[in-house]
Amino acid sequence: MAAIANTTMITAKDGQQHSWKSIKLLIATLITSTLGDGFCGVMMVVALPNISDTYHISITTANWVTVGYSIVCATAVMTAAAVLARMGLKRMFFWSRILLIASSLIGLFSLNFPMMLGSRLIQAIGSGLMYPTINTVIIRIVPPKISGRVVSLNSAIIGLGIAVAPLLSGMFLTYVSLTSMYVVPLAIGIISLIMGAKFVFDVESRKKQPIDVLSVVLAFVGLALVMLGFSELTHRPGFAIPMLVGGIAVLVWFGVRQFHLAVPLLDLKPMRHLFVSVGVLLYMAGSMGQQAVLLLLPLYMERACNRTPFISGCFLLIMTLFYSGSILFAGKRVDAQGMWPIVSIGFAFIVVGLFATFVAAPTRIVWLVVLIGCLVVIGDAFINVPDKDVVFEALPDNLMPDTSAIFSTGAQIASSLGSALFVGVLSADVLRQTAHGMNRHLAYANGFQHSILIAAAFEVVMLIISLWYSREMVRHGRAKIAVPQS
């Protein structure tokens, strides 16, 4: 970014001119806020046992600080483009940071579980609005010759937030208190708000783009019902199945409605193309495999192996560093040879890692189980970037923004699906087995194994689909598929 002089005037996509210095300060402010949002997304992964014990609730109920966050965040991601158009960047950024600060204060002084859950839902609104917005801003005002580097920098900062969140949260949980971990997003929220007051400006003229409120409600209700159903599926199937059926019906209503709106909340037209639909499915499946280990391992380490949240956070940091390094490798490989065979290798890593974790879990040798679990996060890294990159390259430019929004939404849905299903299975096993007199540590180890086995079976199916899909993409010439302009 230093190759351009600070006084150089840059013409944005809307024709407005801004100095390169002002653009750099704007991007720095948005990236600072991204650091806080990345932290918020995973700050609770090591906290579920503490929440369960502190508020005397089940692990499944405690897990709603993760599931609820993902549901609201996914809904907010869908509305981000329309909100940005109506409010402008400056006002949208201000209110998103106010929501982050307010939610952090509520969480910091939580007296009960409803207060903590409420803080997470508010937090998710602010984060969800900003997740896709920064890339939109970069595309609109940063010169094309360096926009890729700026996008990569933003992704690296999100990765940094994700990497340090379990470690910092574990440190606060172990040595201070349950709610003290909210200090980090509170501090980042205040700093980014102060920076925003000086450096954030609108990147395009505001317009009265409608926001379909019914679509927002349908998305939220549908996702909530589906996640509730998955979380209770093995514990209370008579309750869970109607929730699943109702949630799927609401989401179908949401999808059909998007095709009939002049300005849809989430434009699903790219999903009409099979290669896009399967690509999104593979992307979500990889994320769910990663969720299986990132969410379940802290429960295993803290409850089956008696490790502290801080130790859990240290181990998760190691796994996240493996993921970050593998992302860089995967990006180079897809540029050189497309998605074959790296995406299928990624699913193979996930499958092998999950089955090996299942076998190693009874040993309760934490370092061994974590080392094996690294195969799973490496596998997701091999899927994540190549899958998206190949789909984007195959699309005409006019479908790119909508497809990017679909992938972002899919990531949030996969996160909440994985969290609800896998933690729900583990929690149900623990409740059932301890009720029959089993030692709690052994019950957690057994529940961990059961959840991992379910995840492994699912990923085997996705491995087979990935083999077919990758070969089909190659058959069309490195994924350059002719798609009608629509």
Steps between C-alpha positions, in 0.01 A plus 500: 500500500802729541579500124236772446574851631271620779398808301400302191129541424317174435175490303247265659240297311238772561724767340594670829867571567679429828863538601692177539575598861129527583434164335779333701363644825148381410624148423709495820188592700289231337772239549524593869128440533541170311746385767229546765236328288731202436560472875126508574431215260702243696547650847256250655649173374692437825231648726211253468592283803540812718168642381332168569641481854457869587138528393403136579382419148571218256779520242232510227340808656838663560588439135234750394758774560666350190195380304296815566795718402538316168126521420479874561834561329384311188180706492699823537737397220199465269386855576844667492491612135154656532587670831822640351309643203236663723716628786837557340827366637554769766166453676504123460849476648405725792196293596680167456770616745239631744337156492838334562577727796150468651500121463846476657387706801192281543716187479762639737238557771281197425322374811332204335493298179224702326714814536802324352295353214347842431847655485604243240194561280563877501868439434409288197304782336797737506744235379268364230449844347874560469621155384415545128514881504876543518555299180233709327680818608837368381361413158340846465788729601832310490685495164450159331873433473533469879145413610590130522777571748267713712232228500766247604611730781144521626470119490827470690372735772178297532721192532703673771183575696385140465845370600544703819136496618503153664836575663395837642155374599659199671742723687221727628281201590778323688657793684226768527131415448245372250383842381842668500572382144259770377773755578670420167208580263410798720849647461510436125150645463598824677826536306334437163215742585749778575688425178173488307398846619812640332566277203181334372314660207225388262630321191188554289181704507223369721187371328159382612558132440214303662564239769240226491416462869306179444810341345705599805241342729477183288877457493534541876202281593589228250862478613402508868251214460747286304778556756265430789396177330856385442609582856218286648490225235661223706365618836134578418423376146125547544561871555791536258348350184204745483748785556715376211204457266363843591839667464566346159152607383567859612838505326341368179247783526791743544679361194193509275426855612847620395432401138181711495637820657618787282780561757556171687657495843736227378508449124497123449510504119858362487374188683305408186832380358586153628873567525433796732256306719735203540796733557316674785402161644863382499611827658244460779592133551866589548403763755285250689792255518717772648223596743488142625852523640516870594179481704525148640870491589472766775214302656709182478813663641326683784247234603648164400867590559479765778693769312442870569340734242840668462667171403212432259553842347872433454428176314236668282751773413734231366218356288408844364862566400498172308183620329647839408814348350296248304277777361805668344617170350151424364479842335823437310390152394166609360672773297735238357262212428140580596295308755608150394619320701547735795130530599455122508829466690353746748194282556726193529698679772179582684373142478830347613539760775150445638522120499848515657370741766219254574758224553740713707240664727485217762875544569435853637847598378415861421802588285443191284128569447572866416779407259265261319230769503739728309441275198137611503571874501765454230238314296255790533774742389553288187126529426428860597703717261521264195125430503403868513767608255398249233130589532577872477722451196224305326244777548432812295578825681136595552441196725812545714360724780192281553706181502744650750206584728369143464836355604518737801149401605581132445801529732281632781233235442761223498641635825162495673404160351822338614478658843137402556535142373834393645472670838136386521602136450780527757276667756223241457750218550642660814155552653389146419817326615547697823134431584589131486789549743795538262793718605466848344851497350435169326156620385660805335761282331227269366284792385802653325563173316135469394488854358830454318375176344185674367716776352732244338210313337365824353841599364543161328191580291637846421836349399322290237308805373823703485669236282216518247473880515874568464529272200196661338653845548828384346310352208379852418853636478626611842151603607446754221134421452284696260215643703222708341508866602195540725 
